[in-house]
């Protein structure tokens, strides 16, 4: 029919277009692009004020009727422009409608409604506030009061919304009713949704039952759309009962139908004036959230704006799916930019409301702020560095706000803002901004007062590697940072803890002068004046870190660390570490021993890579080695299902957490020290027991192989079976262990047995086969092998890896929704792929098509971490 419309003259065409548009609007469906184009041209050819058609006067028509048709079509196009976020079309239609709707109350209400919805959809809450204040919804259809009421609730103006709804209900009940006119009961039925809170639901249901007699109970429409939106969730494979008969494939849901259901759901809430929630009872919120997820693929702009409006929790799974790193990367750059700007503007408005509230807590705006913080920090990955720095400045201003410090909901997400903004900055910009973060006020000392442990510290995101060197130009800033840290260390509570964390970064960077080291050591160890033989208290810094921090006497921290963790009577060591020393649940203390076997091997084990990374070594004495061997023997004998009068599920969860830490520590200890063969045999058996208990212990196998080279075949077989496991965690644990084994074996000082060649080759096979469970881990391992492995190792995986990279060019596209089904972390796999391509290029394989293609794609990748890898190669080239 649309193809026929252009053949008609303008006025008959307007009549036909008005009829078609009316039908689409009645069905709550979007006006198709083809019809919208014809409608736009038709409106442009008719001037209702001058009563001309295509520039010529036409006095033979009923212009009142023509004007009404023109107006109806223009209003429908106004809504269509809003759904497309087409600013120019929306503004142009507003200007064209202004003189036409002067005498039409209903049309004026719709224009007001559209302007308010535009502001809401754009997260422009200030404009929404102004628009609602200007909108007098007194005269006309009571439906406009419903619609305004729903928008008032978006701003937390509950009292005004409730008053407006009650007036709308009374007006609807007073409307005449006949067989052909059910407007009153219909409006009352929809109005009841706006009062259907938990406390009033019984009364509402009773009235809905009465309205059902004239088909004015709207529950069926809501239920139908909700079912349509969840249709795809039911498309799971149902197993066949009969042996050997394959399951029948589910009939796939139509993407077009799901898309249509998403749009219709949104439009229904607007037309019916359905609020998201009333008194914390969800009305349309859940339906809108589903609609957002369904539209995320085909209309990401609408989906994201909608999700940010209806979500109240920064960890909401629907929000995290719609704004996953993969989907953020797939956003067109202009859209990512406009979303980033709108989100930041909305966040500033929400924070202003929180600040203005003072002691009165603004729950709605606190909920909105945490969602907007999360969204803004994610979208920053797609913005330029200037925008990332601007958001970092916002985060610093929020950090210093007493209102934010007192609002626990904002603490964790504020920390995400710091880390993600930092992630987006280049090394040079990080060096420049390091001073601002390291010299930020310290909570409890000179910053905002906060009793909550989880309040973020800006200095946490700074790495010792990225700190600028001291110079005459920045000496003043360095001195200010040192003074702030010393002042914080001399304080108590959170101030001391945060100052200690900044000191770790500062000290490991090697930027402290001798006199500053002396002063910081005095402040750091001041808590030990009453306990001369203890490590500093009240810092929450792991004990082994003190070995590399300033100390009153050289070697003092190492001696006290050894006394605490690697000496004493092995018989005094507790066999199990459930939740750490002194931790309690309720009034029951779970573990009161100052040391247990899990804690000892965890602390000692993690000290090894920490010290190695910073040029040091643990260097156990003979007595310490003997003690640690005894602790490991006792740990090997522990009963995995040891219970201490606590619920089994809680015990098992905490026990497993403690054991995982112990396994991690042991994996490093076994690379550093020699253990008896009998103990290695027992540890090998323990690995099987731990795996069966649900604590993956493959990480200990390389160290065990060092002592038991004759068991390398059994160890290799166990790892091969794990690598082929259908359990993702098992397979990943094996690949990570194999990666470490290869690295450890390359260090001749450790005396490790080389990893079997067939296991190394399995890394290449995993890549060429695109094994989703371990792809990112296998690529990471391949990167190291190709850059630093032996000639034999590189030769065993090189060609397999190149073939795999060729296949992954298509499979790891951000916009390919069926590529992984959620089973591949696409952004991480792309990062690892480009790193592998760089390693191959450094080997001279940059002429290979797959390698070259990855290096080229990396330059234009949406995510900064991938671009940096590609840029590093091209700069070298």
N, C-alpha and C positions, 0 to 999 in steps of 0.2 A: 504494500500500500504506500510506503514511503516513496517508492520510485514514481508513483503516479502523482503525488502531491504537487511537484513543481509544474506540472502541466496545467494546473488550475490557476485561475486568476486570483489575486491576493485575498479578496474577501471570502470567497468560497473556500479557499485554502485555509484561511484563519479559522473558519467554522469547523473544518475537518480536523485541523491540528488541535483546536480546543477540545474536541470530543475525544481524540486519542490521548491527549495529555491528561484529561479528566479520568479516563479509565486507568491509566498508569498510577495516578495519584490515589485513586480509590483502592487500588490493589497494593498500595504501599511499596511500589516498585520504582526503580530509577527510570527516568526518561532516557531511552536509548540515544546514543550519540547521533545516529542518522536522523532521528526525529527532532532532536535538539537543534541540529544544524538547519533543518527546514524551518523550524519554528522561529529561530533567530532571524533568518532572512525574511520571513513573513512579517514579523513585528517591525523590522526596519523599513518595510515598504509601506507601512500604514502610520499616518500621523493623526491621532485621535483629536488633538487640540485644534489643529487647523482643518481637520476633516478632509485630508487629502490621501489619495492612494497613488503610490509611485509618483508623487509630486503633483498630481492633478486633482483638482477639487471634485468631490463626489457628493452631491446634495440629495441623491435619491435613496440614500440608505438610512436605516434606523441606527443612528450613531450611538445612542445610549446602549443598545445591545452590542454593537461592535466594540465599544469601549470596554464593556464588561468582559467580552471574549478576550480582547487584547490584554486586559488586566490579569485575567486568570492564567493565560499562557505565560505572561511575564513573571508572575509569582511562582509558577512551577519551575521556570528556568532559573529563578533566583535560588530556589532550593537546590536545583541541580548544580549550580555554580558553587554553592557552599559545600556540597558533597565532593566536588573536585578540588576544593581549596583554590578556586580560580579567583584571585583577588580582583583583577581588572574587570572580569565579566560581572562579578557580584556588585562592585561599585557602580559600574555603568548601568546595570539594571535598577539599582537603588535610585540613581539620578533620573532615569526614565520614568520610574513609577511615582516619584514624588508628586508631580502635578496631577497625576491620574487618580490617586487614592485619597485626595483631600476630602471628598464627600462620602467616601465609603468606609464606615467604621470597621467592618470585618477585614477589609484589605489593609487598613492602617495597623490593626492588631497583628496581622500576619507579618507585615514588614518589621514591626517592633520585635516580634518573636524571632524572625530570621536574623536580625542584627544581634540579638542576645545569644542565639545559638552559634553564630559565627564567632563571637567573642569567647564563648565557652569552649568550642571546638579548638580554637587557637590558644587556649589556656591563658587568655587575656582577662584575668579575673577583675582587674580594675575597670576595664571597659564594660564587662558584664555587670558590675555593680552600678556603674553610671547608667547603663541601658535599662536596667530594671527600675532604677529610681525615676527615670523619665517615662516609663511605660505605665500609663493609667489604664488598667484593664477593667474599669468599672462597667462601662456600657458594653452592649453587644452580647454575644453568645457566652454562657458561663464556661465553655470549654477553654476560653483564653485565661480564665482565672486558674484553671487546673494547670495549664502550661506554664504560667508565670510562677505558680506555687512550686512546681518541680525545680525551676531554675533558682528560686530563692533558697531551696534546700542545698543546692550546690555551693552556696556561700555560707551555709550554716545558719541562715536566718529562719530558724524553725518556727518561732512564734508567728512571724508574719505569714509564713507558708500555711500554717495550720488555720489561722484566721481566714485566709483567702479561700481555703478548701471548704470550710464550713459555709461560707457565703455562697460558693459555687454550688454546693449540694442543695442548699435551700432554694436557690434560683432554679435548679434543675427540677426539683420536686414540684415547684410552682408552675412549670411549663405545661401547657395543654397536652393531653395525651389522646390519641385516637389510633385506629387501625393503621392509618397511613402516616402518622406522625409520632414516632417514638424517640424523638430527640431528648426529651427530658429523662426518661428512664435510662437511655443509653449513656448520657453524661453522668448520671448518678452512679451507674455501675462502674464507670471508669474512675470516678472521684473516690469511690470506696477504696480503691487500691492505695490512695494517698493517706488513708487513715488506718490501713490494715496492719497496725503494729501488733506485737504479740499480745499486749494487754486487751486489745479490742477485737481480736480476730473472730471470736465467737459471735459477737453482734454483727460484724460485717458479713460473715457467712450466712447468717440468718436472713439478712436483707438481700444478699445475692440470690439466695434460694427463692425469695419472693419475686425478684426481677427476672429470674429464669423463666417464669410463666410467659413473659413477652420477649423471650430470647435476648435479654439485655444483661445477662451474666457474662462478663468478658473473659472468664477463666479459660474457656475453650481456646480462644485465640492465643492467649499466653502459652498454654500447654502445647498447642500445635507448633508454634514457633520454637519453643524450647526443645521439642522432640526433633524438629528439623535440624537444629543446630548441633544436636548430639548424635546425629545419624552416623557420622563417620566413626565415632567411638565404638560402635557396635560391629564394625567390619573386621572381626577377628576370625581366624580359621577355627572351625569346630572339628575336633578329631572324630573319625569314623569309628564306630564300635567294632565292626567286623575286621578280623585280622587281614592284613594285606591290602585293604581297600584304602586308597589315599583320601585324605579329607577333601571335602568340597571347598573350592575357593569361594569366598564371600562375594556377593554382587557389589561391585564398587559403588560408593556414593558419587553422585554427579557433582563435580566441583562447581559447576554453574548453579546447581540447586542450593548447595551450601552457601555460595556467594550471595545468591538472591535472598536466602533466609537471613543471612547476616544483615544485609541492607534493610530488609523488611522489619527486622527486630528493632533496629535503631530508629527507623522512621515511626514505628508504632509508639515507642516511648515518647517521641516528640509530639505526635498528633494527639495521643491520649493523655499527655501530661503526666506520665508515670515517673515518679522520683526514683532515684537509685535505692534509697532506703528511708524508712521512717522509724525513728527511735531505735536504730541499730537493727531493725528487721529489714532484710533485703527485699526489695520490691522488683526492680528491674536490673539491679546491679549484676547478678549472676548471669542473666541472659546477655547483657551487654558485654560482659567479659568473654563469654563464649563467642559472641559475634566478632569481637576483636581478634580472637585467635583464628577464626575461620577466614577472616579477611586479610590476615597477615601476609599471605602469599600474593594475592591478586591486588590488594590495595594497602600497601604498608603504611602510607601516610595516614589514612583514616584509622587504620588499626592501632597505630602507636598513639596518636592523639587520644583515641577513645580509651585505650588501656590506661594511659596516664590519668585520665579523668575518673575512671571507675575503680581504680586500685587504691587501696589504703595501706598496703604493707609492702615494704621494699623487698621482702623475700617471697612474695606471692609467685607461685610457680608459673601462672599464666603470664605474668609480667616478664619473668626471666626467660620464658620461651619466645615471646614476641620481641624482646630486646636481647636475644642471645648474641654472642660475639659474631657468629656466622651471619645472622640476619642484619646486624648493624653494618657489617662489612658489605653486604649486598645492596644497601641503600644507595640510590643515586646521590652523587655528591651534593647537588642543590637541595635535595630533600633533607639530607643529613644536616646541612647547614641551617636550613630554616627550622628544623626540629630542635637543633642545639640552641639557637637563639631564643625560640619560644619557651623552651624548657628553662633556660637560665632566667628569662624575664619573669616567668611564673614562680620560680623558686625565690627570687628576690621579693616578690609580692608576699608569698607565704611567710617568708622570714620576717618581713615588716609587720605582719599581723601577729606573729609570735612575740616579737619584741614589744609591740604596742600593748599586748595583753598584760604584761607585767606579771604580777603574782597569780592572776587568773589564767589558768591553763587553757590554751586554744587547741583542743583535741583534734578538730577537723584539720586545722592548718598544720599541726604537727604531723598528722598522718600524710597530708599532701606533701609536706616538705621532704619527708624521708623518701617518698616515691620519686619526687622530682630530683633529689640529690642523686639517687641511684641512676635514674635515667640520664641526667646531665653528665655524670661521670662516664657512663657507657658511650654516649654519643660523642664525647670529646675525642675518642679514638679516630673519628672521621673528620675532625676539624683541624685547622692550621694551628701552628704553635702559638700564635698570638692569642687565639681563642682559648687554647689550653692554659696559657698563663693567666688569662683573665679569670677563668674559672678557679685556678689555683689561688688567685687573690681573693676571690669570693670565699673559698674554703678557709683561708687564713682569717678573714674578717668574721666568719661564723665561729671559728675556733675561739676567738677572743670574746665572744658574746656570753654574758652570764645566763641569758635566756636559753642558749643552746646547751651550755654546760649543765643546766638543771633539767634538760629534756633528754632522758635516757634513750628515747626512740631514735634520736639523731646521731648518737655517738658512733656506732659502727659504720653507718653509711657515710658519715663525715670522713672517717678513716679511708673509706674507698675512694672518696673524692681526691684526697691527697695522693694516694698511690696511683690512681689512674691518670690524673693530670701529670704527675711526674713521669709516668710511663710514656707519655706523648711527647716529651721534650727531648731535644737533641742533647748530646753530651755537653756541648758548649753552653747551652741555656741552663742545663742542670748545674753546671759549675757556678754560673752567675746567680742562680736562685738558691743555692745551698745555704748562703749566709742568711737569707730570710727565714728559712725553715729551722736552721740550727739556732738562730737567735730569737726565735719566737718565744713569747712569755711561757714560763713553765707553770703548769697548773699546780696550785697550792703554794707557790713561792711568790711569783710576781704576775701570774696569770689568773684566769677566772677560778673561782672556788668550785670544786667538784668532788663529791665523795665516791663517785662511781669508778670502779677499777677500769672499765672498758673505754674511758674517754681517750680519744686518739692523741698522739703527740706528733706534730709535724716532722720532727727530726727523725722519726722512725723510717721514713722513706728514703733518707739520704744514705748513700753507700760511701764507705771510706775510700773507695776507688775514685769516686767522682768529685771529691772535695778539691777545690783549687789550692794551688801552692801559696805559701805565704810570700808576700811581697810588700814593698814600701807602700804601694797603693791600697792594699787591703789589710794592713797590719791592725788598724783601728778596729775593724770588724772582727778580726780573729780574737783580739783581746776582749772585746765585748762578749763573744761567745764563751770564752773560757771563764770569764767572771760570772756569767749567768749560770754556767754549769757548777762552778764552785759554790755559788749561793744556793743552788738547788740541792747539792749534796749535803750542805750544812743544815738543810731543813729536815722535816720528817714527812712520813706518809708518802702520798703520791708525788710530791715535789722531788723527793730523794730518788724515787724509782725512775721518774722520767729523766732526771739529770744523769742518772747512772747509765741509762740507755744511750743518751747522747755522748756520754764520755766514751763508751765502747767504740762508737764510730770515730770519734776524734782521736782516740789513742791508737786505734789500729791504722789510721791514716798516716801516722808518724808526723803529725803536724804540731805536736806539743813541744814547747821549749823546755829546757831542763828545769828552770824555776817553776814553770807552770806544772810540770809533772810532779814536782815536790808538793806544791800546794794542793793539787787535785788528789794526790795520794793521802795527804793529811785529812782532807774533807771526806774522802771515800772511806777511809779506815777509822774515822772518828767514832763510829758505832762500836768498834772493837776495843775501846779503852777499858771497858769493864770485863771484857772477855778476851784476854790477850791472845789466846790460842784459837781464835775462831776467825773465819773469813768474814768480811763486812756483812752487816745485817741490813734488812730493809731496802734492798735494791731490786729484788726479783731478777737479778742477773744470774744465769747459770754458773755454778761454782767454778767450772773449768775456765771460764772467760777471765777470771781474776788473774790467771797466770800471765796474761799479756797486758794487763792494765797497770797503771802506776801503783807502786807499793812502797811502804816505808823503807824496806830493806830488800835488796835483790834476792830472789829465790824464796821469799817469805810466803807468797801465795801458793807456790808449788809445794812447799813443805806442808802447809796447812791443808791443801787439797789432798795430798797423800795421806795425811793423818786421818782425815775425815772419811775418805773413800777407799783407800788401798792399804790399810793397816789395821791391826787389832786382832781379836780372837774370832776366827771364822765361826765358832760355835755360837757367837752372839748375834749373828746375822739372821734376820727373819727370812723365812723361805719364800714368802709371797709379798708382792707389792700390789695391793688392790687399787687404791686411789691416791697413793702417795703418802708420805709421812704426815700423821696428825690430821688426816681428813676424816670428816664425820658426816653421817647422814642422820638428820634429826638429832637425837640425843645419844646415839650409839656411835662410839668411836670405832672405826673399822681397823685402823692400824696406827699404833702409837710408837713403834720402834723407830729410832732415828735413822736406821738403815735397814734396807732389805735387799735381797739378791737382785731383784729386777732393777731397783734404783741404782745399785752399784755398777752393774755392767752397762746400764744406759749412760750414766754420767761419765764413766771412764771411757766407754766406747766412743761417745760423741766428742770427747776432748781430742781424740786422735785426728780426725779430719780437720777440726778447727785449728789445731796447732800446726798441722802440715800446711794448711792453706795460707798461714801467715808466717811460714818459714821456721816453725819450731817443731819440737817433737816431745812426746811424753817421757821417754827414756825411763822405763821402770827399773827400780833397783831389784836385786835378787830377792830381798824380803817381800817387796811389793808383788813381784811375779809369783812368788809362792803363795802369798795371801790371795791374789786374784784367782789363781788356779783352784784354790780351795773353795772360793765363792762359786766359781763356775761348776765345780763338782756338786756342791750343795744345790745349786740352781737346777742342775740336770736331774737331780733326784726328786724335785718337787712334784706333788700331785696336782695335775692340771685342774682338777675339779675340787680343789680345796675350798671348803665352805666355812664361814665364820658367823653363823647365826644371822644371815641376811638373806633376803629373797634371792632365789637361784638366778633369775634373769638379770637382776642388778649385779650380782656377784660375777656372773659369767661375762657380762659386757665389760665391767671394769677390769676383771682378770685378764681378758684378752687384750685390752688396751695396754695394760702394764707389760704383758708378755711381748707384744709387738715392739714396744720400746726396747725391751731387753734383747730381742733378736737383732734389732738394728744396731745396738751397741756391740753385741757379740760379733757381728759380722766384721766390724773394724778391729776389735781386740784380737781376733784370730789372725789378722794380717800382720799384727805388730809383735806378738809374743809366741813362743814355742810352748806347746802343751803336750802332756803325755799321750802316747798312742792310745792307751786304754780310754782316756777321757775323750779323745776324738771319736773313737768308736761309739761311745755312749752318746755323744752329741749327734752323731749321724742317725742313731736310732731315735733320738729326741726330735730330729727334724720331721721324721715320719709321724710321730705322735702329735706334734704341734700342727702339722698340716691337717691331720684328721680332726683335730680339735677346732679348726677354723682359724688358726693363727699361722699364716704363711711364713715359713722359715727357710725358704730357699736361699736367702741372703747369706746364711752361714756356710753353705756348701763350698764356696771357693776357699775359705779358711780351713775347713776340714780337709779338703783335697791337699792343702799344703802339708799337713801332717800325715795324711793317708794317701800317698800317691798310688798305692796299689789298688785303691778303691775308686780310681778315676772312672773306670767303666761303669760301676754302679751309679756313681754320682751323675755321670753323663746321661745314663738311661733315665734317671729320675727327672733330670731337667728337660730331656727331650719329651717325656710324657707330659710334663707340665706345660711346655711350650705349645703342645698340640691340644691342650685342654679346651673344652667348650666354655669353661669358666673364665670370664674376662680377667678377673683379678688374679687368678692363678697364672694365666699366660703372661700378663703384664709383669707380675712379680719375677717370673723367670727371666724375661728379657732384660729387666733392670738389673737383676743379679748378674747375668751374663755380661752386660755392659761394664759393670764394676770389675768383674773378674778380668776382663780383657785389659782394663786400665791398670789394675793392680799388678798383673803379670808383666806389664811393660816396665815396671819399676824394679830394677835388678836388686835394689837394696832390701826388698821385701821377701825375696826367695819364694815367690808364688809359683805353683805349677801352672803352665799355660792352659788356657781353655781349649778343649778338644776342637780340632779343625772343623768337624762336621757341625758342631754347635755354632761356630762362627758363620759357616755357610748358611745355616738356617736363618740367620738374620737377613741375608740377601733373598732367600726364598720367601720369607715373610713379606718382603717388600714387593717382589715381582708378583706374588699371589695376592697382594693387597689384603692381607689378613687384617680385618678391621679392628679386631680386639687389641692388636699390638702394633698397629701401623706406626703411630707417632713414636713409640718407644724404640721400634726397630730402626726407624730413620735416624733417631738420635744416636743410636749405637753405630750405625753405618757412617754417620758424619765423623765420629771420633776415629773409627778404623781407617777411613779414607784419608784423614788428615794426619794421624799419629800412629796408626797401626803398623805392623810388620809388612814386608813385601808379600809374604804368603797370605796374610789376612786380607790385604787389599785386593790381591788377585782373586781370592775366592768369592768376593761379593761384588766386585766392580761391575761386571757386565750384567749381573742380575739386577743390581741397583739402577743402572741406566735404563734397562728395559722397564723396570717398575716406575721410574720417573715419567717415562713416556705415557704409560697408562694413566698415571695420576693427574696429568694435565687436565683431562676432562672430568675425572671423577671427583676432583677436589675444587670444583667451581663453587663459589659462594652461593650462586643463584640456582644451583641444581638441587631442587628440593628432594629428589628421589635418590640423590647420590649416596647418602649414608643412612637415611632413616633414623638419624640420631645416634648411630653406632660408631661414628667417627667424629672426633673433635677436629672439624675441618680447619679452623684457623691454626691450631697447633700443628696439624699434619702439613699444612702449607708452609708454615715457618720452617719445620724440619726439612721439607723437600727443598726449599731454596737454600738452606744451609748445606745439604748434601750436594746440590748442584754447584755451590761455590767450592766445596772441597774437591769435587771432580774437576772443576775448571782450574783449580790450583795445581792439579796433577797434569794439566795439559789436555783435558778432554772437553774444553770449552767449545770445540768445533762440533761436538755431537749435537744433533738437532734437539733432543730432549733437554740436555743441559743448557744449551743456548736459549731455548724457549722459556725455561724456568727463570733464567737470569733476566730475560727481557720482561716477563710478566711481573717479576718482583719489583721492578722499577715503578710500575703503575699500580701496585697492590694497594687496596684501600687501607690496610692496617699498617701502622708505623713500624712495628717490629720487623715485618717482612721487608719493607722498603729499605730499612737500614742495612740488612744483610746484602741485598742486591747492590745498594749504593757502595758498600765497602768493596765489592768486587770491581765495579766499574771504575771507582777511583783508582784502584790498583792497576787496572788495565790501561 
